[in-house]
């Protein structure tokens, strides 16, 4: 067997390497999801305190103000997202409240309705990214039905929010690719078992075929999970920036209440801080595309100096496999 199929050792090592890469990416997604929740919870506490300073009796009353300020189109998006995620996951609910709170702060600080509308739409995308990341984490922790529900809801919101935009198809494909995230788990176990097959008394040709099939599957899963990792990082970055703005608004309002600065000066400082938030978020979202993800993984493989990529599927094949899976399972979404 070793003479006829000498590359089976390389194939086995590649399968294990890909499985390890996926496990590491999943761990990073989980960490980003947990960090984002920490940021959101702190932001919500500050937002609650700020709402009282601004004369609102409750945080919900403060957030209700956002609906009244939104355009009819944005209000419809907000209500749809709220319905999609209702009673699904507390982290998503908190993320939605933070995004809504940022919109209110933007209005109060004097940002234009157009600027707030664009920022609000982008914040809904972030909430969907959060839901997809949380969904994957739930699937990996065996809460499959809850995870799939979050991913599907995230997809639905992305589809509605990005309707008619180039980003829609790209993000939706990534999200829908995760409906088979369970395969990642199956193949992780499969991969680590396969490494022992190289020494078993089975035909070398069968080993070769099994390794090739596992390599193709794991390359597709690694690609998809890598995209989700990038989206989870975007969400974490936005939550961190949002918390900083909410914290600034709260601190400045305290100075206003103490008579140290006037409201106009405080609003101006907040508005200036918010100017870069939407462009930064839009740039980060637009930067995540198929080619970029492919290049990142290629660099990672090259830097490892041990990756045997001779039989890895290329980018076109990976995308074809994902699209075929989407077509096959679309009726179940």
Secondary structure, 3 states (H helix, E strand, C coil): CCCCCCCHHHHHHHHHHHHHHHHHHHHHHHHHHHHHHHHHHHHHHHHHHHHHHCCCCCHHHHHHHHHHHCCHHHHHHHHHHHHHHCCCCHHHHHHHHHHHHHHHHHHHCCCCHHHHHHHHHHHHHHHHHHHHHHHHHHHHCCCHHHHHHHHHHHHHHHHHHCCCCHHHHHHHHHHHHHHHCHHHHHHHHHHHHHHHHCCCCCCHHHHHHHHHHHHHHHHHHHHHHHHHHHHHHHHHHHHHHHHHHHHHHHHHHHHHHCCCCCHHHHHHHHHHHHHHHHHHHHHHHHHCCHHHHHHHHHHHHHHHCCCCCCCCCCHHHHHHHHHHHHHHHHHHC
